[in-house]
């Protein structure tokens, strides 16, 4: 029986996706740290708004967040399927995680736009 909630339905592809998403998350973290240090001297709301008004920053932020969701989902799916033996509880937790990820993504879009 195939698991419909698996990310790529292949352990190797999930492993690769998790590594690529980790690299994107690291790059975004470096960007955020550099932004904090560059803005810290005269940082206010308007300075941060100007930074995040840029289209490439919005795209990079969305890409980093989608990478974070994919990375987290693969990890949580592994935990749910390996350690929670009760099928209905595992299903409920998977649906709750997906709903949480979706709500956070919608929230991010509302913040950026």
C-alpha positions as semicolon CSV with decimal commas, in nm:
position;residue;x (nm);y (nm);z (nm)
1;X;0,000;0,000;0,000
2;X;0,147;0,336;-0,103
3;X;0,154;0,615;0,152
4;X;-0,018;0,917;-0,001
5;X;0,128;1,158;0,253
6;X;0,493;1,082;0,172
7;X;0,671;1,375;0,014
8;X;0,834;1,209;-0,287
9;X;0,752;0,840;-0,221
10;X;1,124;0,762;-0,238
11;X;1,361;0,760;0,055
12;X;1,653;0,875;-0,161
13;X;1,453;1,163;-0,311
14;X;1,332;1,267;0,035
15;X;1,691;1,259;0,161
16;X;1,807;1,471;-0,134
17;X;1,516;1,716;-0,095
18;X;1,595;1,755;0,273
19;X;1,961;1,832;0,196
20;X;1,874;2,086;-0,076
21;X;1,617;2,251;0,150
22;X;1,877;2,270;0,428
23;X;2,116;2,455;0,197
24;X;1,844;2,706;0,103
25;X;1,759;2,756;0,471
26;X;2,127;2,815;0,553
27;X;2,161;3,070;0,271
28;X;1,851;3,255;0,393
29;X;1,981;3,249;0,750
30;X;2,308;3,405;0,633
31;X;2,111;3,670;0,444
32;X;1,902;3,743;0,753
33;X;2,208;3,772;0,978
34;X;2,379;4,008;0,734
35;X;2,060;4,214;0,710
36;X;2,035;4,239;1,088
37;X;2,394;4,356;1,121
38;X;2,363;4,605;0,835
39;X;2,037;4,751;0,961
40;X;2,108;4,738;1,336
41;X;2,272;5,084;1,346
42;X;1,968;5,270;1,211
43;X;1,707;4,996;1,193
44;X;1,347;5,091;1,221
45;X;1,026;4,969;1,066
46;X;1,074;5,171;0,747
47;X;1,422;5,028;0,687
48;X;1,298;4,672;0,725
49;X;0,994;4,745;0,509
50;X;1,226;4,879;0,238
51;X;1,436;4,562;0,248
52;X;1,134;4,333;0,225
53;X;0,969;4,548;-0,041
54;X;1,221;4,418;-0,293
55;X;1,082;4,146;-0,519
56;X;1,391;3,925;-0,495
57;X;1,374;3,932;-0,114
58;X;1,007;3,832;-0,124
59;X;1,084;3,545;-0,362
60;X;1,385;3,435;-0,154
61;X;1,173;3,449;0,163
62;X;0,897;3,238;0,006
63;X;1,155;2,989;-0,129
64;X;1,319;2,963;0,213
65;X;0,983;2,915;0,383
66;X;0,872;2,646;0,136
67;X;1,209;2,478;0,191
68;X;1,151;2,495;0,566
69;X;0,807;2,339;0,525
70;X;0,942;2,059;0,301
71;X;1,231;1,996;0,540
72;X;1,002;1,987;0,842
73;X;0,740;1,773;0,669
74;X;0,990;1,502;0,574
75;X;1,115;1,491;0,931
76;X;0,768;1,488;1,085
77;X;0,639;1,228;0,837
78;X;0,931;1,005;0,931
79;X;0,853;1,045;1,300
80;X;0,481;0,989;1,249
81;X;0,528;0,672;1,043
82;X;0,817;0,524;1,242
83;X;0,718;0,594;1,602
84;X;0,339;0,629;1,610
85;X;0,194;0,284;1,555
86;X;-0,172;0,382;1,590
87;X;-0,284;0,454;1,232
88;X;-0,564;0,699;1,315
89;X;-0,344;0,898;1,556
90;X;-0,068;0,914;1,296
91;X;-0,322;1,031;1,038
92;X;-0,465;1,296;1,269
93;X;-0,115;1,427;1,348
94;X;-0,025;1,435;0,979
95;X;-0,339;1,632;0,896
96;X;-0,269;1,870;1,187
97;X;0,087;1,924;1,067
98;X;-0,026;1,988;0,709
99;X;-0,292;2,232;0,830
100;X;-0,035;2,411;1,046
101;X;0,212;2,438;0,758
102;X;-0,062;2,569;0,528
103;X;-0,180;2,830;0,780
104;X;0,178;2,949;0,835
105;X;0,233;2,975;0,460
106;X;-0,084;3,181;0,413
107;X;0,025;3,402;0,703
108;X;0,364;3,456;0,537
109;X;0,199;3,558;0,209
110;X;-0,025;3,802;0,399
111;X;0,279;3,954;0,570
112;X;0,486;3,986;0,252
113;X;0,209;4,124;0,032
